[in-house]
Amino acid sequence: MPGFDAHLTLSSERLVLRPFGPKDAPQVRAIVAAGTASFLPPGAPGHLAYVDQWLSHGVHEPLRSGEGIHLAMEAAGEIVGAISLFKTHWGAGTTEIGYGVLPGHRGRGYATEAVRLLTSWALGPGGLRRVELRVNLDNAASIRVAEKAGFTREGLLRGGGFEDDGPHDLLVFGRIAGDPPMPYTGFHTGLRLESERLLLRPFTAADAPDVLAAVAGDPEIRRWMPWAAGYTMESALQWCTRLAHIDVATAVHFALEPRDGGRLAGSAGVHRADWERGDAEIGYWIAPWARRRGYATEATRAISEHLFERGFQRVHLVVADGNVASQAVAKKAGFTREGVMRRAVPVPGGYVDGILFSLLRGE
């Protein structure tokens, strides 16, 4: 009888999907102790005493029967959730997919990335022809995952699901071999851009001293950036090695490196990207020793051009009212002032009005 490879391991930019094993016991115990075992595969233990037995036997039961497989969803060596194929009918070439992301790791696009990865395998090397995903009608987040992963909404099963609070209607999504390629909505880890005078590249630990000097030693940055208060070397290292590299589904942050050498010029990037609407917000800050050279304008144009190449229709900036220098950058970069967003921008001590600028594709 056909079945799944017991050692199946799949990798994407941020995730590794691989079988659970005894080495996962410490992490699984922590998940069980936190009361979040419901986000692991069905049958996961609710008591610490059963963790070892589950990892050695229970979690592999679908694999032994040939009906499915449970995989750990791992990011940077940490289990962030789980994803499964189940109800697999090899003769018909069909399977169903399900997943869970632990509460502390949501909002980063892990579910979509994992669903895309496992579905691509199932419909390719896995030899199946159809993957089905069922979602509660009132679960807006999971509906978005299905849509972003390229699944087609096929119908409604009235009362098709049952949970502790009673029956739920289920939406059925499907993806079959031969469907158009799944859309990629996210920024590549390690993404680099180039402009006439700048390299826009990922931050590294080596940038931390310049980041600290720019943020902690400059009254202009501290005037407009709430996060600059009490900035330390530890803060700079956290930014350069971790914070600037997460949430690649909706954000990307570049270190601005002058092509002719010299110190870090600042940072620019995408704060929020709405792939469905084709709209993205960008932002920047420039180190005091690199100002009045047009670097912010140049970086803003380079990022905007990249977004338009990726299919975005609109890019916008929200600049604090009173931040004359940043408003000038928006205008020089070709953005149009649209209006005022009342109390939209956080600054040290509260909120101020934001001036909204936009640039449309083709302008």
N, C-alpha and C positions, 0 to 999 in steps of 0.2 A: 504494500500500500504506500502511495506517495506520502511524504511528510516533510517536516521542516528540519533544517540543519541545526543540530544541537549547539553548534558553535557560531551561529549566525551573528555577525557583527557588522554594523553599518555606521558610517561616519559622514557628517556634514561639517559646515564651517565651525559650528559651536558644539555640536552634540555627538555623542557616541551612543548608539543603541546596541546593547549587548545583553546576553543572558545573565540572570541573577546567579550568584554563587555564594559559597560559605564566606568568602572574604567581605561580603556586604553586610555581615551580621552587625557590626557596630553601627553603621548608618541606619539599617533597618530597625534596630532596637531604638535608636533615637527618634525615628519617625513614629514608631508604635508608642513610645513613651509620651510623645507630643500629642497623641490622639489624632494623628493624620493618616493612619494606615488605610483609610478609605480611598486615598488617592494612589495606592498601590494596586496591583492586579486583584481581581476578585479572588476571595479565599485567603487574602493576606491576614496574618494573625492579629488578633486584638489584644493579645497578652504576650509579654516578653518571653515567657517560658516556651512558647511555640515557635519562636523565630528560627532557631536552628533547623527544626524539623521542616518548616516551610521552605527554607532556602535549599535544603538538600533533596526534598521530595515534592512537596505540595505545589510549588511554583512551576514545576516541570510536568505536571500531569497532562496538560493539553498537548505538550510536545510528544509525550509517550503515546497518546491516542491518535496523534496525527491531525487533530482538529484545530490546533492553534499553537501559539507561542507567546510567552510573556517576556518582554525585554525591559531592562532598566534604561531610563533616560538619563544620561550622565553628561554633565557640563563641568569642565575643569576639574575632573576627578570626583565630583560630588553628585549624588543621586538627586535629581530635581523632579523626578516623576517616573512614570512607567507608560508603556504603550504595548498593545497586544493585537494579534490577529486571532480570531476565534470563529466558531461555526464554519470552518473551512470545509468545502465540498470539492475534493480534488477532481472528481469526475465532471462536475459542472463548471469547475474553474472559478468558484466564487468564495469570498471570505468577507468577514466583517471586521472593522477596525475600531478600537476604543483606546482611550488614554486618560491619564490623570496627571496634573501638574501640582506639586506641593505648594501650599499657599504662599510661602516665602519667595517663590520663584515665578510667580505669575506676572503678566504684563510685559514679558520680554520676547514674546513670539516663539517660545520653545515648542508649544503644542503644534502650531502650524508647521514649523520646521521638521518636527518629528513625523507628523502625518505625511507630509510630502515625501520624506526620505523612505519611510516604510512602504508607502503606496507605490512609489517608483520601483522599489525592489520587487514587490508582489506582482506587479503587472509586467515586469521585465524578467530578470533572472528567476524570480519565483515561479513563473510559468502559469500564473492565474490570469483570468480575463476580466474579472469584476471585483471591485472593493466597495463595500457598502458602509456607510456611516450613519447611525441613527442618533438623533439629538432631541431632547425635550423641547417642545415648542416654545417654552418660556425661558430657555437657556440661550440668551442672546450671544454670550461669549463663544459658546461652542458652535453656534450657527455661523459666526464670523470665521472661526477656524476652518470649518468645512468650505466656506466660500473662498477664503484666501488660499486654501490648499488645492483649489481647482475642481472641487466636486460640484456636480449638478444636482439641484434640488428636484426630486422626482415625485414626491407625494407626501400625504399625511396619513398616519395610522392613528385613528381615533382610539384613545384609551390603550394605545399599544405598549405603554410603559407603566410600571408600578413601582412606587417608592414608599417610604414610611408615611408620607402624607396622602397616599392614595394613588389612583391612576393618573397618568399623564398622556397627553397626545404626543406622538413622536413624528418629527420630520425625517424623511428618508432622503439621504444624499447618496449618489453613486458616482463612481468613476470607472471607466472601462478601458481596456487596452485599445489604443487607436484614438483616444480623445486628444485634443490639442495639448501641447506641452503645458505642464503646470506653471502658472505664473510665479516668478520669483519676486517677492516683495520684501526687500531688505537690502542692507548694504554689506558688501563683502568685507570680511575681516582682512585687514591689511590694505584696504583701498588707498590708492595714492592718486593725486591729481597734480598737474603741472600748469603753471602760468608763465608769463614772460620772465618774471623775476623770482618766483616762489616755487618751492616744492611743498605741496600739501600732503603730509604723511601722518601715520599714526604716532601718538606720543610714546615715548620710552622713558625708562627710569633716568636716563641721562639728561632729560629735559627738566627734571625737578628743580635744580638750583635756579635756572632761569625763570621758571614759573613762580617760584617763591619770591625771587627778587622783583618780578613785575607786579605781583599781586600785593605782597606785604609792604612794598616800598613806594607805592604810588597812590596818592590821594584821589586821583581821578577814578581809578578802578574801584577803590573803596567807597567812593561816593555813589556809584551806580549799582554795584554788585553785592547783594546781601550775603552771598557765600564767602566774601572776602574778609569778613570780620574774624579776627583771631587766627588768620591763616598761618600755618606752620609748615615746616619741612615734611612732617608726616602727612599733612593735608595734600601737599604737592605730590608726594610719592603715591598716595592713594589715587589721586586724579590720573597721574601719568601711567600707572601700571594696572589700574582696575576700572575706575569710574569712567574714564574716557573710552573704554572698550566694550561696555555693556550696552544692552538695548539696541543692537544693530538692526533690529527689525524696523525701528522708527527713527533712529538717530545715528549720526556719525560725527566724530570730532577730529579735526586735523590740527597738528602742530604746523605753524608757518615757518618754514626754513628758507632764508634767502639763498638763492642759487649761487651767489658769489661768495658765500661763506658768512661768518658772523654769528651773533647770538640769535636765539629763538626770537622771532618777530611777534609772536602772539598766537592766537587760536581762532579758528573759524569752523563752522560746521552746521549741520542740520539738527535743530532741536526736536522737531516733531514732523514726521512725514506721514501724510494720509494717502496711502497708495490707492485706495478705492476712489477718492475724490480727485487725486492728482494734484494735491496742494501740499506745500511744505513750508515750514518756517525756518529761517536761517538766522544766525547770529555770529558775533565776533567780538574779540577784544584784542587790542594791540599793546605790546609792551612799551613803556615810556621811551626807551632808547630807539624805537623803530617807528615812531609817529611822524606824520607829515611827509611820508614818502609814497602815499597812495597804496600801501599794502592792503588795507582793509577793503578798499574798492576792488582791487585786483583779485583778492581771494573771493569776495562776494560774487564777482562775475564768473570766476572759474567754477564755483560750486553751483551757481544757477545754471550754467551751461551743461554741467554734468546731469543735473536733475531733468532738464529738458530733454537731454539725450535718452534718459531712462523713461521718458513718456509723461513726465509731469506737465501740467498745463499752467500752473501758477506757482510762483514763489513769493513769499511775503516776509516782511520785517516788521517787528513792533519795537519802536524806539521810545524810550522814556521822554516825556515832554520836558524840555530843558536841556537834554543831551544834544546840544547843537552839533557837535562834531560827528556823532553817529547819524544824525539826520542828513548832514552834508554827504556822508559816505553813500547813503541810500540814493540820494539824488544823482551823484556822480556815477553810480553804477547803473543808472537808467531806470530806477524805480519811480513809480507814480504815487504821490501822496493821496490816500483814499479818504482818510478821516481820523477821528479821535475815538479811541476806546477808553471809556472812563474807568479810572482806577484799575487799569489792567496790568501794570508793571510793578512788581515788587522791588522796592529799594530799601536800603537800611532805614529802619524806623517806620515803615508803612508802605503805602502804595501811591503811585502817581498815574496820571493819564498816559496812555500810550498812543503814539502817532503811528498809524498803519500805512505802510508802503507796500506796493506790489509790483511784480514784473510778470507779464504774461508771455507764454511761448510765442515766439515770432516777433516780439517787440525789440 
